[in-house]
Amino acid sequence: MFFEKIHDYKVATSDLARMLIELEDAFGSYDDVLEFMPTIYVDFDQKMLYSLFPEPMSFEDYVPDGWIGAYKDFYALVPERERYWMIQGESFFERMWNKFRA
């Protein structure tokens, strides 16, 4: 039912990757890049919600009974084909971190 409700908002992984590439020169700081990082991972089969949301709101504290909710790095759980931030074998976020850190 969830996927039916969000159908109109679905974006292909390739479109997200292309958008990052197109916006790369427009980023003025790493804070701009942070807006494009995944912040919530939901596994409906395992009833898990992991959050990396950088604000005080803790989504992981509001999962239904019987679910696991945690503030945790979940990037390794994202299937490789869905990692829109991996562009030509390199993490876009890491590349941008290095660019702005320099």
N, C-alpha and C positions, 0 to 999 in steps of 0.2 A: 504494500500500500504506500510506503514511503517513496519508493521510486516512481510510482504513478504521480504522486503529488509534486515531485520536483522535476518531472520530465521536461517542462518548458524552460528550465534553468540549466539543463545539462550542457556541459561544454566539453568538447573532445580534448584529450591530453595534448594532441598535436597543436590545437588552437591555442592552448595555454602556453606551450613552449614558444610558439611563434610570437605571441604577445610579449613575452619576456624579452625576446630578441629585439623586437621592434621598439620596446620602451627603454632598452638598456642605456642609451645616451641621455634619456630624460631624467634618470635617477640622479638627484642632487646629493643624496647621502644614503648611508646604509639603512636608515630609518624608513626611507621610501621603499626599499627592497623588502623590508620586513612585512609590509602589507600583502605581499604575494606568497608568503610562506604558508604551507598548510598548518592549521592550528587545531583541527579536531579530526580524530580517526574513530570511526564507528564500525564495529563488526557485529552485525545483527545476528549472525549464526552463533557466535560465542558470547553474545550479550556483553560487549565491552565498549567503553568509550574512553579514549585517551585524549588528553588535551595538552596543548602547548600554548594556549591562549595567553598572551603576555599582559593581560590586564587583571585587576583584582577579582573580577568575576570568575568563579571556579565552576565551570560547566560540569566537571567530573563529580562535583558534590550533589548534582541533581539527577542522577540516573535513577531509573525505576528500580523497585525491589527486585532482587535476583540478578541485577547487572553489576559489572565491575566498572568502577570509575576511578581514574587515576591521572595525575599530572605526570606525564611521562613522555620521553622522546619515542615516537612511534615510526619515524621515517623508515627504519629497516623493515617494518611490517607492510609498507605500501608496495604492492606488486611492481616489479621493475617497469613493466609496460605503462604504468600509471604515474610514474615519477616525472612529471612535466618539467621539473627543475633540472633534470639530467639531460644536458644538451651536448651531443657528440661526445658522450662518455665523461663529461665534466659537470660538476655541480655548479649551476648558475649562481646559486647563493654563495658558495665558497669563493667563486671567482670575483663576485662583487664585493664580498667581505675583504678580500685581498686588495682590491682596487681602492676602496675607501680607507683602508687601514694604512696604506702607504703614504 
